């Protein structure tokens, strides 16, 4: 009789231990799944103010250089834990000069892309930087096309030629609706 009671207790302990192990495996599996499906955040902005010198590929003006420095303050610590993981700029001098101070601070290379290949660059960012934060500096024509390609807002107001202070944050969750935020950075107008 004593042996039967002991066997019953042993089986109960084994069932409890198996339940705990199954729970832990399930919890770890779900945690891994949800972590691998994290939200990708892409920050878009237009290059800073240009030097009006009539060149084909002009650099930034003094106010544009100030705006590039302001970008370091605004985006340099965007996420306390991870921060910006990748920086993309077009082949133009203005976009590269806009991100140069930030790239130096974050010690990240600037990846050059072709702004005319909107579909290709969006696919690249989504596959190579899933769940990360990416900064993209481009021109006012390709910027709204890229946001639309990522299923962001289709109602972006047109940018004036003198508008260089818009910052668009596109959050792409693994499930659900893509969100687009439009913010201003720096002083409203740097002549």
N, C-alpha and C positions, 0 to 999 in steps of 0.2 A: 504494500500500500504506500509506503514511504517512497519507494522507488518510482511509482507511477506519478506521484505528486511532483517529484523532482524532475522527471521527464517533461511534464506539462510546463513547469516554470522555465526550463531550458528552451523549449519550443517558443514560448512567449517572448523570451529575451531575444531569440534569433529573429523573430518576426519584427520586433521593435527595431533591432539593429538594421535589418533589411529595409524597413520603412525609412529610417533616418538616412541611410546610404542612398536610397532612391530619391528622397527629397533633396539631398545635397547635389546629386548628379543633375536632377531636373533644374534646380536653382542655378547652378553653374552654367548649364546649357542655355538657359534663358538669358542669363546675364551676358554670356558671350554673344548670343544672337542679337540682342538689342544693342550691344556696344558696336557690333559690326555693321549695324544698320543706322548709324548715327547721322545726324543732320550735317549737311555740307553747307557752308556759308561762303558766299562769294561777294566781295566788296568791289564795286565798280566805281571808278571816277574818271573824269576827263583830265587830260594833262593840264598843268597850271598855265598861268598867263605867259604869252609868247613875247619875245623880243621883236618889235615891229621893224625889221631891217630888210624886208623884201626877199630874204633868202628862201630857197626851196625847202630846206629842212632846218628851220630856225630853232634856236635854243630858248631857254626861259629868260624872261625879263627879270629885273631886280625884284619886282613884286611877285613874279612867278617863283623865284627862288625862295622868297619868304613863305609863300604858300606851301612849297615843298617841305620846308622846315616845320611848318605848322602841321603838316600831315604826320610827321614823326610824333608830335605831341598827341594828336588825335587817335592815331591808329597804332602807335608803338606798343601800347599795353592793352590792346583791344580785348584780349581774353587773358585773365590773370594766370590761368593754368598753362595754356598752350600758346596763345598768340597766333600771329599770321604764320602759316606754314609754307606758303609759296607766293611769289610775286611774278606777275606777268606784265609785260609792256610791249607795245608795238615796236617796229624797227625805227621809228622816228625819234630824233634827239629829244624832243619835248617830253615824250612819255617817259623816256629813260631818265632824264634829268629830274622829272617829278618824283620818281621813286628812289632815286639814288641815295638820298640821306636816310630814308627808312631802311633800305636794303643794307646799308652799312651798319646801322644801329642793330638790326636783327641778325646780321651776318648771314644773309640769304642771297643767293644768286638771283639776278633778274633774268627770267626766261622770256626770250623774244618770240613773238608770235605774229602771224600774218592776219591782220584784222579783216581781210576779205574772206577768210575761211572760218566763218562764224560757227558753222556746224562742227567742224573739226576741232576747233579750240574748246568749244563747250564740252564735247565728248571727252577730250583729253583731260580737262579739269575734273569732270565728274568721275572718271575712272582712276586717275592717278592721285586724286586728293579727296576721295570719299571720306566724309566725316571730319574734314579739316576746314581751315579758314584760308581763303585765297584772295589776294588783292590783284585786281586787273585795272591797268591804266590804258585807256584807248582814246579814240576821238568821239566827237558827238554824234557821228553817223552810225558807227558800229556798236556803240554802247547800248542803245535801245534794242537793236537787233539781237544782241547777245542775251539781254535780259528776257526778251520774248522767246528765244530758243530754249531757255532754261525754264520756260513756263511761268515766268514772273509776270509782273504787271504789263498789260498791253495798253495801258492808258497813261504812259509817261508824257508829261508836258514837253513840248519841244524846247531845246536849249538854245538860248541866244548865243551869238558869236562871242559875246563878252562874259558869258556865264562859265566860271571855272570852279565854283565852290559846291557843286552837288556831289553827294556821296550816296550811292545806292547800295543797300545791303539786301542781298537775295538769300533767303534761307530755304534750303531744299531738304525737307525731311524725307526719311525713307518711306514714310506713309503719310499721306495727307496733302494739304494744299501748300503750294509754294507761296511764300510771303515776300513782298518787296517793300522796303522802307526807304524813303528819300530824306536825307538830312543835309544840312549845310555845315561846312567846316571852315574855319578861319574867319577873318573879318569879311562882312558882306561884299565889300568891294576893295580890291587892291589895285590901284590905277596902274 
